[in-house]
Amino acid sequence: MLLTSLPTGDASSGMIEPYRLHPNAIKALARCGQGYLLSDVGLAPVAYGMLPTLTAEYPLARKEGRGIRGPRVDKTFFVG
């Protein structure tokens, strides 16, 4: 006789923490404009408004950058 099922006595007795928000609820959100807010009061769905695109119709002021330490990203470097 071949036994295909043996009791091993292995079991998980650890405490599990329930989801505050199920992953499927997160997956069901739209690509943008929707979310959930978790606060002391609880969990609430939110809808974020779309902001208009802001553009300046004038040249923006630039600082000189003298005496400033940093990667100097405004300079062009050639490696050759």
N, CA, C and O atoms as a GROMACS GRO file, in nm:
protein
  320
    1MET      N    1   0.083  -0.115   0.000
    1MET     CA    2   0.000   0.000   0.000
    1MET      C    3   0.089   0.124   0.000
    1MET      O    4   0.184   0.132   0.078
    2LEU      N    5   0.059   0.219  -0.088
    2LEU     CA    6   0.138   0.341  -0.100
    2LEU      C    7   0.060   0.456  -0.036
    2LEU      O    8  -0.053   0.486  -0.076
    3LEU      N    9   0.122   0.521   0.061
    3LEU     CA   10   0.057   0.633   0.128
    3LEU      C   11   0.096   0.763   0.057
    3LEU      O   12   0.215   0.793   0.045
    4THR      N   13   0.000   0.838   0.012
    4THR     CA   14   0.030   0.962  -0.060
    4THR      C   15   0.009   1.085   0.027
    4THR      O   16   0.046   1.196  -0.012
    5SER      N   17  -0.050   1.068   0.143
    5SER     CA   18  -0.075   1.182   0.229
    5SER      C   19  -0.035   1.145   0.372
    5SER      O   20  -0.087   1.050   0.429
    6LEU      N   21   0.059   1.222   0.426
    6LEU     CA   22   0.104   1.196   0.562
    6LEU      C   23   0.084   1.322   0.647
    6LEU      O   24   0.120   1.431   0.602
    7PRO      N   25   0.030   1.310   0.764
    7PRO     CA   26   0.021   1.427   0.851
    7PRO      C   27   0.159   1.461   0.906
    7PRO      O   28   0.229   1.374   0.957
    8THR      N   29   0.198   1.586   0.895
    8THR     CA   30   0.332   1.625   0.938
    8THR      C   31   0.330   1.696   1.072
    8THR      O   32   0.433   1.706   1.139
    9GLY      N   33   0.215   1.746   1.112
    9GLY     CA   34   0.208   1.819   1.237
    9GLY      C   35   0.253   1.964   1.223
    9GLY      O   36   0.252   2.038   1.321
   10ASP      N   37   0.291   2.005   1.101
   10ASP     CA   38   0.334   2.143   1.078
   10ASP      C   39   0.212   2.232   1.064
   10ASP      O   40   0.118   2.200   0.991
   11ALA      N   41   0.213   2.342   1.134
   11ALA     CA   42   0.104   2.437   1.124
   11ALA      C   43   0.158   2.574   1.162
   11ALA      O   44   0.258   2.587   1.232
   12SER      N   45   0.091   2.674   1.115
   12SER     CA   46   0.129   2.811   1.148
   12SER      C   47   0.041   2.858   1.262
   12SER      O   48  -0.081   2.863   1.250
   13SER      N   49   0.104   2.892   1.371
   13SER     CA   50   0.027   2.939   1.486
   13SER      C   51   0.053   3.087   1.511
   13SER      O   52   0.014   3.140   1.616
   14GLY      N   53   0.118   3.154   1.417
   14GLY     CA   54   0.147   3.296   1.434
   14GLY      C   55   0.024   3.382   1.415
   14GLY      O   56  -0.071   3.343   1.346
   15MET      N   57   0.026   3.498   1.477
   15MET     CA   58  -0.084   3.592   1.463
   15MET      C   59  -0.072   3.663   1.329
   15MET      O   60   0.037   3.703   1.288
   16ILE      N   61  -0.183   3.677   1.261
   16ILE     CA   62  -0.182   3.749   1.135
   16ILE      C   63  -0.243   3.886   1.156
   16ILE      O   64  -0.332   3.904   1.240
   17GLU      N   65  -0.195   3.982   1.081
   17GLU     CA   66  -0.250   4.117   1.090
   17GLU      C   67  -0.340   4.138   0.968
   17GLU      O   68  -0.295   4.120   0.855
   18PRO      N   69  -0.464   4.174   0.990
   18PRO     CA   70  -0.556   4.192   0.876
   18PRO      C   71  -0.516   4.315   0.794
   18PRO      O   72  -0.451   4.407   0.844
   19TYR      N   73  -0.555   4.313   0.667
   19TYR     CA   74  -0.527   4.428   0.580
   19TYR      C   75  -0.604   4.550   0.629
   19TYR      O   76  -0.721   4.539   0.667
   20ARG      N   77  -0.540   4.664   0.627
   20ARG     CA   78  -0.613   4.788   0.649
   20ARG      C   79  -0.687   4.825   0.521
   20ARG      O   80  -0.797   4.879   0.524
   21LEU      N   81  -0.624   4.794   0.410
   21LEU     CA   82  -0.683   4.816   0.278
   21LEU      C   83  -0.643   4.698   0.192
   21LEU      O   84  -0.524   4.672   0.173
   22HIS      N   85  -0.739   4.628   0.140
   22HIS     CA   86  -0.711   4.508   0.061
   22HIS      C   87  -0.638   4.546  -0.068
   22HIS      O   88  -0.672   4.646  -0.130
   23PRO      N   89  -0.538   4.470  -0.109
   23PRO     CA   90  -0.464   4.500  -0.232
   23PRO      C   91  -0.553   4.513  -0.356
   23PRO      O   92  -0.521   4.590  -0.446
   24ASN      N   93  -0.663   4.439  -0.360
   24ASN     CA   94  -0.752   4.450  -0.477
   24ASN      C   95  -0.818   4.588  -0.484
   24ASN      O   96  -0.848   4.636  -0.593
   25ALA      N   97  -0.840   4.652  -0.369
   25ALA     CA   98  -0.895   4.787  -0.369
   25ALA      C   99  -0.794   4.884  -0.430
   25ALA      O  100  -0.833   4.978  -0.500
   26ILE      N  101  -0.667   4.863  -0.403
   26ILE     CA  102  -0.563   4.948  -0.461
   26ILE      C  103  -0.552   4.924  -0.611
   26ILE      O  104  -0.538   5.018  -0.689
   27LYS      N  105  -0.559   4.798  -0.651
   27LYS     CA  106  -0.550   4.764  -0.794
   27LYS      C  107  -0.668   4.820  -0.873
   27LYS      O  108  -0.654   4.848  -0.992
   28ALA      N  109  -0.783   4.838  -0.808
   28ALA     CA  110  -0.903   4.884  -0.877
   28ALA      C  111  -0.905   5.036  -0.896
   28ALA      O  112  -0.997   5.088  -0.960
   29LEU      N  113  -0.807   5.107  -0.842
   29LEU     CA  114  -0.803   5.252  -0.858
   29LEU      C  115  -0.771   5.290  -1.003
   29LEU      O  116  -0.706   5.214  -1.075
   30ALA      N  117  -0.818   5.407  -1.044
   30ALA     CA  118  -0.783   5.459  -1.176
   30ALA      C  119  -0.633   5.490  -1.178
   30ALA      O  120  -0.569   5.498  -1.073
   31ARG      N  121  -0.577   5.508  -1.298
   31ARG     CA  122  -0.434   5.534  -1.310
   31ARG      C  123  -0.393   5.663  -1.242
   31ARG      O  124  -0.281   5.674  -1.192
   32CYS      N  125  -0.482   5.761  -1.239
   32CYS     CA  126  -0.450   5.886  -1.171
   32CYS      C  127  -0.580   5.946  -1.117
   32CYS      O  128  -0.689   5.919  -1.168
   33GLY      N  129  -0.565   6.029  -1.015
   33GLY     CA  130  -0.679   6.101  -0.962
   33GLY      C  131  -0.756   6.032  -0.852
   33GLY      O  132  -0.852   6.090  -0.800
   34GLN      N  133  -0.719   5.912  -0.813
   34GLN     CA  134  -0.790   5.840  -0.707
   34GLN      C  135  -0.690   5.785  -0.606
   34GLN      O  136  -0.576   5.754  -0.640
   35GLY      N  137  -0.736   5.773  -0.482
   35GLY     CA  138  -0.650   5.718  -0.379
   35GLY      C  139  -0.728   5.694  -0.252
   35GLY      O  140  -0.850   5.708  -0.249
   36TYR      N  141  -0.657   5.658  -0.148
   36TYR     CA  142  -0.715   5.637  -0.017
   36TYR      C  143  -0.636   5.717   0.084
   36TYR      O  144  -0.514   5.728   0.075
   37LEU      N  145  -0.705   5.773   0.181
   37LEU     CA  146  -0.643   5.850   0.287
   37LEU      C  147  -0.658   5.772   0.417
   37LEU      O  148  -0.770   5.743   0.459
   38LEU      N  149  -0.546   5.739   0.479
   38LEU     CA  150  -0.546   5.668   0.606
   38LEU      C  151  -0.512   5.768   0.715
   38LEU      O  152  -0.404   5.828   0.712
   39SER      N  153  -0.600   5.787   0.810
   39SER     CA  154  -0.577   5.881   0.920
   39SER      C  155  -0.617   5.815   1.051
   39SER      O  156  -0.653   5.698   1.055
   40ASP      N  157  -0.612   5.893   1.158
   40ASP     CA  158  -0.652   5.840   1.289
   40ASP      C  159  -0.800   5.804   1.292
   40ASP      O  160  -0.842   5.717   1.368
   41VAL      N  161  -0.879   5.871   1.210
   41VAL     CA  162  -1.023   5.847   1.205
   41VAL      C  163  -1.053   5.715   1.133
   41VAL      O  164  -1.148   5.645   1.169
   42GLY      N  165  -0.974   5.683   1.034
   42GLY     CA  166  -0.996   5.560   0.957
   42GLY      C  167  -0.949   5.576   0.815
   42GLY      O  168  -0.860   5.656   0.786
   43LEU      N  169  -1.007   5.499   0.728
   43LEU     CA  170  -0.969   5.495   0.587
   43LEU      C  171  -1.080   5.559   0.505
   43LEU      O  172  -1.198   5.528   0.524
   44ALA      N  173  -1.044   5.650   0.414
   44ALA     CA  174  -1.144   5.717   0.333
   44ALA      C  175  -1.096   5.727   0.188
   44ALA      O  176  -0.980   5.760   0.164
   45PRO      N  177  -1.184   5.698   0.092
   45PRO     CA  178  -1.146   5.717  -0.048
   45PRO      C  179  -1.143   5.866  -0.082
   45PRO      O  180  -1.224   5.944  -0.033
   46VAL      N  181  -1.048   5.905  -0.167
   46VAL     CA  182  -1.037   6.045  -0.208
   46VAL      C  183  -1.023   6.053  -0.359
   46VAL      O  184  -0.973   5.960  -0.423
   47ALA      N  185  -1.068   6.164  -0.414
   47ALA     CA  186  -1.052   6.193  -0.557
   47ALA      C  187  -0.972   6.322  -0.568
   47ALA      O  188  -1.013   6.425  -0.516
   48TYR      N  189  -0.860   6.316  -0.636
   48TYR     CA  190  -0.773   6.431  -0.651
   48TYR      C  191  -0.813   6.508  -0.776
   48TYR      O  192  -0.836   6.449  -0.882
   49GLY      N  193  -0.822   6.638  -0.763
   49GLY     CA  194  -0.856   6.722  -0.877
   49GLY      C  195  -0.737   6.742  -0.970
   49GLY      O  196  -0.621   6.733  -0.928
   50MET      N  197  -0.767   6.769  -1.095
   50MET     CA  198  -0.662   6.795  -1.194
   50MET      C  199  -0.625   6.943  -1.188
   50MET      O  200  -0.714   7.029  -1.189
   51LEU      N  201  -0.498   6.973  -1.181
   51LEU     CA  202  -0.452   7.111  -1.183
   51LEU      C  203  -0.424   7.153  -1.326
   51LEU      O  204  -0.379   7.071  -1.407
   52PRO      N  205  -0.449   7.278  -1.359
   52PRO     CA  206  -0.416   7.323  -1.494
   52PRO      C  207  -0.264   7.329  -1.513
   52PRO      O  208  -0.190   7.345  -1.416
   53THR      N  209  -0.221   7.317  -1.636
   53THR     CA  210  -0.079   7.327  -1.666
   53THR      C  211  -0.038   7.473  -1.653
   53THR      O  212  -0.095   7.561  -1.717
   54LEU      N  213   0.060   7.497  -1.570
   54LEU     CA  214   0.107   7.633  -1.547
   54LEU      C  215   0.231   7.658  -1.631
   54LEU      O  216   0.328   7.583  -1.624
   55THR      N  217   0.229   7.764  -1.709
   55THR     CA  218   0.345   7.801  -1.789
   55THR      C  219   0.371   7.950  -1.772
   55THR      O  220   0.278   8.029  -1.758
   56ALA      N  221   0.497   7.987  -1.774
   56ALA     CA  222   0.535   8.128  -1.766
   56ALA      C  223   0.546   8.182  -1.907
   56ALA      O  224   0.606   8.119  -1.995
   57GLU      N  225   0.489   8.297  -1.929
   57GLU     CA  226   0.496   8.360  -2.061
   57GLU      C  227   0.603   8.466  -2.066
   57GLU      O  228   0.596   8.560  -2.146
   58TYR      N  229   0.701   8.452  -1.980
   58TYR     CA  230   0.813   8.545  -1.975
   58TYR      C  231   0.936   8.464  -1.937
   58TYR      O  232   0.923   8.356  -1.880
   59PRO      N  233   1.055   8.515  -1.968
   59PRO     CA  234   1.176   8.439  -1.931
   59PRO      C  235   1.193   8.435  -1.779
   59PRO      O  236   1.174   8.535  -1.710
   60LEU      N  237   1.229   8.320  -1.730
   60LEU     CA  238   1.248   8.303  -1.586
   60LEU      C  239   1.386   8.354  -1.546
   60LEU      O  240   1.482   8.340  -1.621
   61ALA      N  241   1.395   8.412  -1.428
   61ALA     CA  242   1.522   8.466  -1.378
   61ALA      C  243   1.617   8.351  -1.345
   61ALA      O  244   1.575   8.246  -1.295
   62ARG      N  245   1.745   8.374  -1.373
   62ARG     CA  246   1.847   8.273  -1.342
   62ARG      C  247   1.948   8.332  -1.247
   62ARG      O  248   1.984   8.449  -1.258
   63LYS      N  249   1.992   8.252  -1.154
   63LYS     CA  250   2.098   8.294  -1.062
   63LYS      C  251   2.232   8.258  -1.124
   63LYS      O  252   2.242   8.160  -1.199
   64GLU      N  253   2.333   8.336  -1.093
   64GLU     CA  254   2.465   8.316  -1.153
   64GLU      C  255   2.529   8.186  -1.108
   64GLU      O  256   2.580   8.112  -1.192
   65GLY      N  257   2.528   8.156  -0.983
   65GLY     CA  258   2.586   8.030  -0.937
   65GLY      C  259   2.731   8.040  -0.898
   65GLY      O  260   2.795   7.938  -0.871
   66ARG      N  261   2.785   8.159  -0.893
   66ARG     CA  262   2.925   8.174  -0.849
   66ARG      C  263   2.933   8.150  -0.699
   66ARG      O  264   2.849   8.198  -0.624
   67GLY      N  265   3.033   8.076  -0.658
   67GLY     CA  266   3.051   8.048  -0.517
   67GLY      C  267   2.961   7.938  -0.464
   67GLY      O  268   2.957   7.912  -0.344
   68ILE      N  269   2.888   7.873  -0.552
   68ILE     CA  270   2.800   7.764  -0.509
   68ILE      C  271   2.868   7.632  -0.538
   68ILE      O  272   2.915   7.608  -0.650
   69ARG      N  273   2.874   7.547  -0.438
   69ARG     CA  274   2.932   7.414  -0.458
   69ARG      C  275   2.825   7.321  -0.512
   69ARG      O  276   2.708   7.334  -0.477
   70GLY      N  277   2.864   7.228  -0.594
   70GLY     CA  278   2.768   7.132  -0.647
   70GLY      C  279   2.820   7.067  -0.773
   70GLY      O  280   2.936   7.088  -0.809
   71PRO      N  281   2.739   6.989  -0.841
   71PRO     CA  282   2.785   6.914  -0.958
   71PRO      C  283   2.801   7.000  -1.084
   71PRO      O  284   2.850   6.950  -1.185
   72ARG      N  285   2.760   7.126  -1.080
   72ARG     CA  286   2.772   7.217  -1.194
   72ARG      C  287   2.702   7.158  -1.317
   72ARG      O  288   2.763   7.144  -1.423
   73VAL      N  289   2.577   7.125  -1.302
   73VAL     CA  290   2.502   7.062  -1.410
   73VAL      C  291   2.474   7.156  -1.526
   73VAL      O  292   2.431   7.113  -1.632
   74ASP      N  293   2.500   7.286  -1.506
   74ASP     CA  294   2.479   7.381  -1.615
   74ASP      C  295   2.596   7.381  -1.713
   74ASP      O  296   2.587   7.444  -1.818
   75LYS      N  297   2.704   7.314  -1.681
   75LYS     CA  298   2.822   7.306  -1.769
   75LYS      C  299   2.818   7.178  -1.851
   75LYS      O  300   2.762   7.077  -1.808
   76THR      N  301   2.876   7.183  -1.967
   76THR     CA  302   2.882   7.064  -2.054
   76THR      C  303   3.021   7.004  -2.044
   76THR      O  304   3.121   7.075  -2.060
   77PHE      N  305   3.028   6.874  -2.017
   77PHE     CA  306   3.156   6.804  -2.005
   77PHE      C  307   3.168   6.703  -2.116
   77PHE      O  308   3.073   6.633  -2.150
   78PHE      N  309   3.286   6.697  -2.172
   78PHE     CA  310   3.314   6.598  -2.275
   78PHE      C  311   3.417   6.501  -2.221
   78PHE      O  312   3.522   6.542  -2.171
   79VAL      N  313   3.387   6.373  -2.231
   79VAL     CA  314   3.480   6.269  -2.187
   79VAL      C  315   3.531   6.202  -2.313
   79VAL      O  316   3.452   6.154  -2.394
   80GLY      N  317   3.660   6.199  -2.329
   80GLY     CA  318   3.708   6.144  -2.454
   80GLY      C  319   3.833   6.070  -2.448
   80GLY      O  320   3.880   6.020  -2.550
   0.00000   0.00000   0.00000
